[in-house]
């Protein structure tokens, strides 16, 4: 079925792909990383949330632009320029990142179901995986627009869940403003910052957005690029503002209510502390937001994984088989009784190391006139793209150095 929207319709009808991609920016890994940052360092790392979301705006726009103008997904464009051995190696690192992504999403759903209904973590993980399969079935049967509507609905639940606690007990504006000054406080804060970055500028979201834009709009004539790219800028802007607000709310709630609270070293501990300090309603909202986050992000992550595999391996793997590849490690970690909140944070660190493999090709491809024609990145956009890629890579190198040193 055709997914293209007639360009003569209002520009609002062209919005949607960025909101699906933005689910990756409010997944359970974000919850773990932002709650840990607020509980351990107060408002110190507010600037990381803001900076990461500003970076995400440009990154997601470039990804969507590649799909619209070239008619290729980022994995397809990368795969077309690599020899087979390099292409397979590139896919292998992307697959490790996909497993880390799924770990965060399945574990987050399992924790939420335990908090809400007392389900054992392994059962909760299986339920989360099964629901994500059902959401993907909606996409296959009803098409991308219906899938977008379902995901946007879940995004609204996520936003309501995490903003509720912030509205109940808002922090002082001066404290929030103080957190906008870029700085660290020891190696531990760098580790958390890397986790926050990995949870925000997520590799699979970078890959995915090119496919979402391609599937929704399809290859178009150059004279139509302007309108679609204008709509894409609005789409990305609205989606990233919403995702950034939710991320900031997570950190501010933790900084306001959990700083100095004993035993807050897990999402479960944070839930209990918020129930005690803010009230049971705020804790319930947090758990509901976490559940919606796990369900939505696990389906979007599986969608991205299938697109990455198809683009790099040039073969279409059955959805169930594809889902089991990344779902199995997550369920094994839960079954082995690992510290789930710590696993969430570490999964985001793994994601941060996968970002350069997505960002560097993205900036290079979208700057190439042979691929992008007149829509190739302008000098300022190209410079900013390389700056973002360099900053993220540099933070990862610093993280390695501090970890080895300590």
PyMOL commands that set and color helices and strands:
alter all, ss='L'
color gray80, all
select helices_A, chain A and resi 11-14+17-26+28-41+46-70+74-79+84-117+121-142+144-168+173-178+187-200+203-217+222-257+267-277+280-313+319-335+340-366+369-375+379-405
alter helices_A, ss='H'
color red, helices_A
deselect
rebuild
show_as cartoon
